[in-house]
Amino acid sequence: MFITVRRATKEDCPRLMELVRELALYEKAPQEVTVTLQHFEESGFGPNPVWWAFCAEVDGVVQGFALYYIRYSTWKGQAMYLEDILVTESMRGKSLGKLLFDALIAEAKEKQYKRMVWQVLEWNEPAINFYKKYKASFDGEWVNCSLDL
């Protein structure tokens, strides 16, 4: 088994969308994925990209990804916001998640972001336990809000 972690390319987008759908299914919300492949590609690889990603390949097949964007804090400055990290079910426990997370940390340090932030569902114990290995802080004070437009 040969594992490679690399930056995502536009050619990866169809596979990344498959993995996004797999993540939505895992999170019990497959109907919530409404983004088109064209919009996804344009948002990551158009003239003004708003997201960046790393892919984890196993023997040349993308089996995981981590997608982030830049968030700005008026108190701290730029931060990396980890939107999604996923490793296919069949590849979990083989260090792909660690390799992806470590690539994100290295990227954040290189770009001098002040922190890395993300959300995790309260019932997703495997993910919570993964983040605890990194000594991540879990904040129970802030409430998530959103407004569908």
C-alpha positions as YAML, in Angstrom:
chain: A
units: angstrom
residues:
- id: 1
  name: MET
  ca: [0.00, 0.00, 0.00]
- id: 2
  name: PHE
  ca: [1.55, 3.29, -1.18]
- id: 3
  name: ILE
  ca: [0.11, 6.46, 0.43]
- id: 4
  name: THR
  ca: [0.66, 9.97, -0.93]
- id: 5
  name: VAL
  ca: [-0.70, 13.27, 0.40]
- id: 6
  name: ARG
  ca: [-0.74, 16.08, -2.15]
- id: 7
  name: ARG
  ca: [-2.56, 19.25, -3.06]
- id: 8
  name: ALA
  ca: [-5.86, 18.73, -4.83]
- id: 9
  name: THR
  ca: [-6.12, 19.57, -8.54]
- id: 10
  name: LYS
  ca: [-9.14, 20.44, -10.66]
- id: 11
  name: GLU
  ca: [-9.02, 16.90, -12.05]
- id: 12
  name: ASP
  ca: [-9.68, 15.57, -8.53]
- id: 13
  name: CYS
  ca: [-13.01, 17.39, -8.24]
- id: 14
  name: PRO
  ca: [-15.30, 14.56, -9.49]
- id: 15
  name: ARG
  ca: [-13.73, 12.17, -6.95]
- id: 16
  name: LEU
  ca: [-13.86, 14.81, -4.21]
- id: 17
  name: MET
  ca: [-17.58, 15.27, -4.88]
- id: 18
  name: GLU
  ca: [-18.05, 11.49, -4.49]
- id: 19
  name: LEU
  ca: [-16.32, 11.73, -1.13]
- id: 20
  name: VAL
  ca: [-18.43, 14.76, -0.15]
- id: 21
  name: ARG
  ca: [-21.53, 12.65, -0.81]
- id: 22
  name: GLU
  ca: [-20.05, 9.82, 1.26]
- id: 23
  name: LEU
  ca: [-19.46, 12.26, 4.13]
- id: 24
  name: ALA
  ca: [-23.02, 13.60, 3.87]
- id: 25
  name: LEU
  ca: [-24.35, 10.05, 4.02]
- id: 26
  name: TYR
  ca: [-22.21, 9.35, 7.11]
- id: 27
  name: GLU
  ca: [-23.55, 12.54, 8.70]
- id: 28
  name: LYS
  ca: [-27.11, 11.43, 7.90]
- id: 29
  name: ALA
  ca: [-27.79, 14.35, 5.54]
- id: 30
  name: PRO
  ca: [-27.27, 13.19, 1.93]
- id: 31
  name: GLN
  ca: [-30.06, 15.46, 0.68]
- id: 32
  name: GLU
  ca: [-28.13, 18.52, 1.88]
- id: 33
  name: VAL
  ca: [-25.47, 18.24, -0.85]
- id: 34
  name: THR
  ca: [-26.75, 20.62, -3.53]
- id: 35
  name: VAL
  ca: [-23.52, 22.05, -4.97]
- id: 36
  name: THR
  ca: [-22.86, 21.21, -8.62]
- id: 37
  name: LEU
  ca: [-19.56, 19.85, -9.87]
- id: 38
  name: GLN
  ca: [-19.16, 22.96, -12.05]
- id: 39
  name: HIS
  ca: [-19.63, 25.31, -9.07]
- id: 40
  name: PHE
  ca: [-17.32, 23.19, -6.93]
- id: 41
  name: GLU
  ca: [-14.58, 23.28, -9.58]
- id: 42
  name: GLU
  ca: [-14.97, 27.02, -10.19]
- id: 43
  name: SER
  ca: [-14.86, 27.73, -6.44]
- id: 44
  name: GLY
  ca: [-11.60, 25.87, -6.02]
- id: 45
  name: PHE
  ca: [-9.85, 26.41, -9.33]
- id: 46
  name: GLY
  ca: [-11.42, 29.44, -10.97]
- id: 47
  name: PRO
  ca: [-9.85, 32.90, -11.14]
- id: 48
  name: ASN
  ca: [-10.71, 33.62, -7.47]
- id: 49
  name: PRO
  ca: [-10.50, 30.35, -5.52]
- id: 50
  name: VAL
  ca: [-12.22, 30.29, -2.14]
- id: 51
  name: TRP
  ca: [-11.13, 26.82, -1.03]
- id: 52
  name: TRP
  ca: [-8.02, 24.65, -1.09]
- id: 53
  name: ALA
  ca: [-7.61, 20.96, -0.36]
- id: 54
  name: PHE
  ca: [-5.24, 18.09, 0.18]
- id: 55
  name: CYS
  ca: [-5.87, 14.58, -1.15]
- id: 56
  name: ALA
  ca: [-4.72, 11.31, 0.34]
- id: 57
  name: GLU
  ca: [-4.08, 8.72, -2.36]
- id: 58
  name: VAL
  ca: [-3.67, 5.02, -1.79]
- id: 59
  name: ASP
  ca: [-2.08, 3.25, -4.73]
- id: 60
  name: GLY
  ca: [-3.08, 6.17, -6.99]
- id: 61
  name: VAL
  ca: [-6.73, 6.40, -5.89]
- id: 62
  name: VAL
  ca: [-7.97, 9.33, -3.79]
- id: 63
  name: GLN
  ca: [-9.27, 7.78, -0.57]
- id: 64
  name: GLY
  ca: [-9.48, 10.90, 1.56]
- id: 65
  name: PHE
  ca: [-9.37, 14.67, 1.49]
- id: 66
  name: ALA
  ca: [-9.21, 17.75, 3.69]
- id: 67
  name: LEU
  ca: [-10.74, 20.98, 2.38]
- id: 68
  name: TYR
  ca: [-10.21, 24.37, 3.97]
- id: 69
  name: TYR
  ca: [-10.72, 28.07, 3.42]
- id: 70
  name: ILE
  ca: [-9.47, 31.25, 5.05]
- id: 71
  name: ARG
  ca: [-11.45, 32.85, 7.82]
- id: 72
  name: TYR
  ca: [-10.68, 36.21, 9.35]
- id: 73
  name: SER
  ca: [-10.84, 37.14, 13.01]
- id: 74
  name: THR
  ca: [-10.81, 40.80, 13.96]
- id: 75
  name: TRP
  ca: [-9.06, 39.72, 17.15]
- id: 76
  name: LYS
  ca: [-6.50, 37.24, 15.78]
- id: 77
  name: GLY
  ca: [-6.16, 37.74, 12.01]
- id: 78
  name: GLN
  ca: [-6.27, 34.99, 9.40]
- id: 79
  name: ALA
  ca: [-7.21, 31.46, 10.39]
- id: 80
  name: MET
  ca: [-7.56, 28.21, 8.51]
- id: 81
  name: TYR
  ca: [-11.11, 26.89, 8.63]
- id: 82
  name: LEU
  ca: [-11.25, 23.15, 8.04]
- id: 83
  name: GLU
  ca: [-14.56, 22.63, 6.27]
- id: 84
  name: ASP
  ca: [-14.30, 18.88, 5.76]
- id: 85
  name: ILE
  ca: [-11.91, 16.03, 6.36]
- id: 86
  name: LEU
  ca: [-12.87, 12.55, 5.25]
- id: 87
  name: VAL
  ca: [-11.23, 9.20, 4.81]
- id: 88
  name: THR
  ca: [-13.26, 6.51, 3.07]
- id: 89
  name: GLU
  ca: [-14.62, 3.92, 5.45]
- id: 90
  name: SER
  ca: [-12.46, 1.13, 4.03]
- id: 91
  name: MET
  ca: [-9.27, 3.18, 4.60]
- id: 92
  name: ARG
  ca: [-9.93, 4.41, 8.14]
- id: 93
  name: GLY
  ca: [-7.34, 3.41, 10.71]
- id: 94
  name: LYS
  ca: [-4.49, 3.45, 8.17]
- id: 95
  name: SER
  ca: [-3.09, 6.92, 9.10]
- id: 96
  name: LEU
  ca: [-4.63, 8.82, 6.17]
- id: 97
  name: GLY
  ca: [-6.49, 11.16, 8.52]
- id: 98
  name: LYS
  ca: [-3.32, 11.87, 10.47]
- id: 99
  name: LEU
  ca: [-1.36, 12.55, 7.29]
- id: 100
  name: LEU
  ca: [-4.05, 14.94, 6.04]
- id: 101
  name: PHE
  ca: [-4.34, 16.73, 9.39]
- id: 102
  name: ASP
  ca: [-0.57, 17.06, 9.65]
- id: 103
  name: ALA
  ca: [-0.49, 18.54, 6.12]
- id: 104
  name: LEU
  ca: [-3.09, 21.11, 7.20]
- id: 105
  name: ILE
  ca: [-1.08, 22.04, 10.29]
- id: 106
  name: ALA
  ca: [2.09, 22.43, 8.21]
- id: 107
  name: GLU
  ca: [0.22, 24.61, 5.69]
- id: 108
  name: ALA
  ca: [-1.24, 26.80, 8.44]
- id: 109
  name: LYS
  ca: [2.17, 27.29, 10.02]
- id: 110
  name: GLU
  ca: [3.82, 28.02, 6.67]
- id: 111
  name: LYS
  ca: [1.20, 30.66, 5.82]
- id: 112
  name: GLN
  ca: [1.38, 32.03, 9.36]
- id: 113
  name: TYR
  ca: [-2.31, 31.58, 10.12]
- id: 114
  name: LYS
  ca: [-3.02, 32.28, 13.78]
- id: 115
  name: ARG
  ca: [-5.08, 29.16, 14.32]
- id: 116
  name: MET
  ca: [-6.99, 26.32, 12.73]
- id: 117
  name: VAL
  ca: [-10.68, 25.93, 13.53]
- id: 118
  name: TRP
  ca: [-13.40, 23.46, 12.60]
- id: 119
  name: GLN
  ca: [-16.63, 21.89, 13.80]
- id: 120
  name: VAL
  ca: [-17.40, 18.32, 14.72]
- id: 121
  name: LEU
  ca: [-20.81, 16.77, 15.32]
- id: 122
  name: GLU
  ca: [-21.29, 15.97, 19.01]
- id: 123
  name: TRP
  ca: [-22.21, 12.35, 18.23]
- id: 124
  name: ASN
  ca: [-19.12, 11.73, 16.06]
- id: 125
  name: GLU
  ca: [-16.99, 10.07, 18.73]
- id: 126
  name: PRO
  ca: [-14.34, 8.69, 16.36]
- id: 127
  name: ALA
  ca: [-13.65, 12.21, 15.06]
- id: 128
  name: ILE
  ca: [-13.70, 13.73, 18.55]
- id: 129
  name: ASN
  ca: [-11.23, 11.14, 19.77]
- id: 130
  name: PHE
  ca: [-9.02, 11.83, 16.72]
- id: 131
  name: TYR
  ca: [-8.94, 15.57, 17.51]
- id: 132
  name: LYS
  ca: [-8.24, 14.91, 21.19]
- id: 133
  name: LYS
  ca: [-4.96, 13.25, 20.14]
- id: 134
  name: TYR
  ca: [-3.93, 16.70, 18.89]
- id: 135
  name: LYS
  ca: [-4.98, 18.32, 22.17]
- id: 136
  name: ALA
  ca: [-7.67, 20.32, 20.36]
- id: 137
  name: SER
  ca: [-9.86, 22.64, 22.40]
- id: 138
  name: PHE
  ca: [-13.59, 21.96, 22.42]
- id: 139
  name: ASP
  ca: [-15.65, 25.08, 22.99]
- id: 140
  name: GLY
  ca: [-19.10, 24.62, 24.50]
- id: 141
  name: GLU
  ca: [-19.71, 28.35, 24.84]
- id: 142
  name: TRP
  ca: [-20.41, 29.34, 21.23]
- id: 143
  name: VAL
  ca: [-23.65, 28.41, 19.46]
- id: 144
  name: ASN
  ca: [-23.57, 27.65, 15.73]
- id: 145
  name: CYS
  ca: [-25.86, 29.82, 13.64]
- id: 146
  name: SER
  ca: [-26.74, 29.82, 9.96]
- id: 147
  name: LEU
  ca: [-29.18, 31.45, 7.61]
- id: 148
  name: ASP
  ca: [-30.23, 29.72, 4.39]
- id: 149
  name: LEU
  ca: [-30.64, 32.19, 1.54]
...
